[in-house]
Amino acid sequence: MDRWRFAARYVTGLLLLLLLLLLAAPPARAQDSSLFAREAMRPLSPQGVPAVLDPRLKLGEASWIYTPTPPPREIQKHDIVSVRIDIMSRMQSDGELRRRKNGLYDAGLNDWLIFDGLRWVKPSPQSDGDPRVRGEVRSSYRSLGEMETSESLALNIAAEVVDIRPNGNLLLEGRATTRVNDEVWNVTMSGICRPESIGPNNVVMSRDIINLDVRKLETGSVAAGYQRGWFQKLFDLLQPF
């Protein structure tokens, strides 16, 4: 029993001592090593505020790892820039057409003329009765159509600054030809971009180019395998059925 009382008194004494230490300790401050926390060690600015709070303080004056951004390169005429083309499109279309037509006609000839020689014209007696034509026309047409296309084009091409507009925009034009055995790929592009759209790595994205015109032409045995012939093109153009 005495042992438990001694342990309780010992723990109570430690708690009281810890409480006294906490009350006597100065207020804690986070990030004592921060450059922005040492206000007392820095002189006051001419405006009467600590230098760390001076709005004219720049990041390069307070950070040890700050790296200044290189100034933008001035683009001149006939300079070469890299264009990164990334185009993706997808379309889905469904169509249905139904048409039905019914027609009834009943035509009769009540009076007619006959020629008596070359001088006289008189009514025809129509002794066999009045000629009559009756008919019925029915037509039904139904058409179903479904189309789904998905296209993507991703490539890099070097373009030349062929002109600089009065407002500073750049006119770009580029062309590339790749030949592998009998296969030939011809790619041409043109468009207008702002000088600010060209990054520090001398690359401009296709989404930042207005009036973008990209043309890719393939020739060779592979392209000839899936291209339509002239008769199929004519048949698709006329669509007789």
URRADA-V244639 format. One record per run of one state. SS is the DSSP state (H for helix, E for strand, C for the rest). FROM is the first residue (numbers start at 1). TO is the last residue. If there is no record, write none. Layout:
[[SS/FROM/TO] [SS/FROM/TO]]
This chain:
[[C/1/1] [H/2/24] [C/25/43] [E/44/44] [C/45/49] [E/50/50] [H/51/53] [C/54/58] [H/59/61] [C/62/79] [E/80/109] [C/110/112] [E/113/116] [C/117/119] [E/120/123] [C/124/130] [E/131/164] [C/165/169] [E/170/180] [C/181/182] [E/183/193] [C/194/194] [H/195/197] [C/198/202] [E/203/205] [H/206/208] [C/209/209] [E/210/219] [C/220/220] [H/221/226] [C/227/229] [H/230/238] [C/239/241]]
